[in-house]
Amino acid sequence: MKIRTRFAPSPTGYVHVGGIRTALFAWLLARQAGGQFILRLEDTDRKREVEGTGKHIETSLRTLGLNYDEGPDIGGPFAPYRQSQRLKSYEEWARKLINSGRAYADPYTPRELEQFRQKAKDEKKPFLFRDHRPQNPPAWDGSQPLRFRSDPKAYAWKDEVMGELRTGPEVIDDFILIKSDGFPTYNFAHIIDDAEMEISHVIRGQEFLASVPNYLNLYEALEIDRPLLATVPHILVPAGNKKLSKRDGAKDILDYVKDGFLPEALVSFIATMGWNDGTQQEIYSVQELIEKFSLERVQRSGARFDEKRLEWVNGHFIRELPPDELYKRAEGFWPPEADAADASHKKAALALVQERLKYLGELSQLTKFFFAAPADGDIRSLFENPVDKQLKNLDRAAIIELLQKARNELSESDFSEDDLAERLNGLLEKLDTKPGILFAAIRIAVTGAPASPQLFGTLHALGKEESLGRLDKVPALLKT
Ligand code: GLU
């Protein structure tokens, strides 16, 4: 079997993690089988279309490495890949259905339709259009909606994720194929496109599941062999009580990239939202995902979106990067203070913060002090309200004395990391004090930050002159 999968978004806005997950699963399946992954833009709802989002979707997929083999901007054997350019095809298939008596013009006005709905509501019955199927519909001239003449029956089918499903005839209805504006509905267009584009697997969100029996009915009427169907469950808000939506803060996937989340981390994180390989593994390389992914192991219940886990996964990928690669990726994330700094100083700073970076957007804040002396106010307020409890109990005079002693000791150092460690550890013993006091005080004095990378490396990276200069400023600051 040739494996051809597709991602078929409507260009109505950006893509968030939910859309990307659908695309990723389809991409993995195609890559694993040496098949093709296709991008098709479903732009038949003119009212909802947002200008420019087609391009944005293409960029999002490419940025994450989900390259497609056929698509609107690159063409392919079944071009065009934009539904608004395929209207002729839909009309041809629609004519076939009219000729075989399986489609008819809907003669009703919106008002009449509303009355039918109201009647069903009053009678506490579900509304079915087919209860009002017109006896003698007019010939379809394109000005009326074209409806499918359904053949209500029970279905039992296999969903590649959800398993064996069945429904009764009551869910089958006469749905619209082509709207009065000449554009097809999703319900009709995707079936035609998937068939013409020889799609083997339709992988899509849960919101379409209830319509599948109607699609099965339409496949039969069109005499089209249906593709395999796979329904991926919703992504839920962190609390797990409802579907994640843009309103709940589901961000544009490219915003995560802009914040310094690595594409490979996003891919690993998104793949494991509702899929696992049967182990506890949480971090996957793309290659591993291609090898291990299977639709059978996609879970049937909703998967929670947990941004904290994304940060954890991203931190992991950042720590794994070789220094030069991390330096390349860090481009654009440095604080303005680093503009004039040379590469070796930036690399030294990067090596010191790599361990605790969760995303590259934090780089600016975490490394500022490597490139410019901290603000007086920051130093003062940290001494007034130190994070380290032990330091809290010291009065100003004691702090000044402590820093003076540290300064004297450091002035003897060659500022290699080993020498700094030896001297400062020696000083700890000599003064009979604790790292939470001595090291914390030096840290505040030279970084002006509540937390910073390990002290000896930091002092080494700042260099002797700069470090001593910063220590020298503190007594005056604390006295005023
Ligand atoms: N155009 C549909 C959407 O954006 C796609 C559903 C499908 O993949 O078939 O939700």
Boltz pocket constraint, residues with backbone or C-beta under 6 A from the ligand:
constraints:
  - pocket:
      binder: B
      contacts: [[A, 6], [A, 7], [A, 8], [A, 9], [A, 10], [A, 42], [A, 186], [A, 190], [A, 203], [A, 204], [A, 205]]
      max_distance: 6.0
